[in-house]
Amino acid sequence: MPILEAHKIHKSYGNKMNRQEVLKGIDIHVEKGEFVGIMGASGSGKTTLLNVLSSIDRVSEGTIKIEGKEFTNMKDKQLAEFRKHHLGFIFQEYNLLDTLTVKENIMLPLTIKKTPKKEAQRQFEAVAKELGIYEVKDKYPNEISGGQKQRTSAARAFVHEPSIIFADEPTGALDSKAASDLLNKLGELNEKREATIVMVTHDPLAASFCDRVVFIKDGQIFTQLHKGDETRQFFFNDIIKTQGVLGGVNHEL
């Protein structure tokens, strides 16, 4: 059974007089342990899709299930409880609390879940070491680099072992080296922990780390690419070509 199932997803904004339909009946499934990228031009609906799949925004029509639990009609209190156990988030702008250390930021989801202290410490140490930020655990966000901030954000998303992790342009504020480091770490965690990741990105290099890339155009799925046994370089080239078709531009590679 897929870990995420979304059927006939519609999302509209505005009123009857001025209604804008952003998502137009999207169906999407994500398997456990899959690393899925979502791409599309600005205004295509990709961020809106991520927001409704991750419960940040509510659908206008349709159903979404994670681990077999439909959350589209949950009350706010139920939804908060659901997020606490099932969802992890990585944002472009880090969303770290400046008054907390790296360790305290990472451990927030465990504190909210009331995880026993010994177990929380074990989970923190494991993910901080995997993401290469254990040595800066006692520093504050303003004392570390952008790459370290984003790896702290990623550690916070992974630490409570959620059902699925949603990443919104996680490399958007990083330089090329920091972005590459983060993507390599995400790929390792995806493989080692069988973590399920859904990532919106505009960057074909970032998308090439995924198992599958879903392309959105005008609120609908335009096409999908599966990496399969391809090398990351070949997959990157396929992504570039598909972007060219999507945007009406032919890239010669």
Secondary structure as GFF3:
##gff-version 3
##sequence-region A 1 253
A	DSSP	beta_strand	4	14	.	.	.	ID=ss1
A	DSSP	beta_strand	19	30	.	.	.	ID=ss2
A	DSSP	beta_strand	35	39	.	.	.	ID=ss3
A	DSSP	alpha_helix	46	53	.	.	.	ID=ss4
A	DSSP	beta_strand	61	66	.	.	.	ID=ss5
A	DSSP	beta_strand	69	70	.	.	.	ID=ss6
A	DSSP	alpha_helix	76	86	.	.	.	ID=ss7
A	DSSP	beta_strand	87	90	.	.	.	ID=ss8
A	DSSP	alpha_helix	102	106	.	.	.	ID=ss9
A	DSSP	alpha_helix	108	112	.	.	.	ID=ss10
A	DSSP	alpha_helix	117	130	.	.	.	ID=ss11
A	DSSP	three_ten_helix	134	136	.	.	.	ID=ss12
A	DSSP	three_ten_helix	141	143	.	.	.	ID=ss13
A	DSSP	alpha_helix	146	158	.	.	.	ID=ss14
A	DSSP	beta_strand	164	168	.	.	.	ID=ss15
A	DSSP	alpha_helix	176	193	.	.	.	ID=ss16
A	DSSP	beta_strand	197	200	.	.	.	ID=ss17
A	DSSP	alpha_helix	204	207	.	.	.	ID=ss18
A	DSSP	beta_strand	212	217	.	.	.	ID=ss19
A	DSSP	beta_strand	220	226	.	.	.	ID=ss20
A	DSSP	alpha_helix	232	247	.	.	.	ID=ss21
###
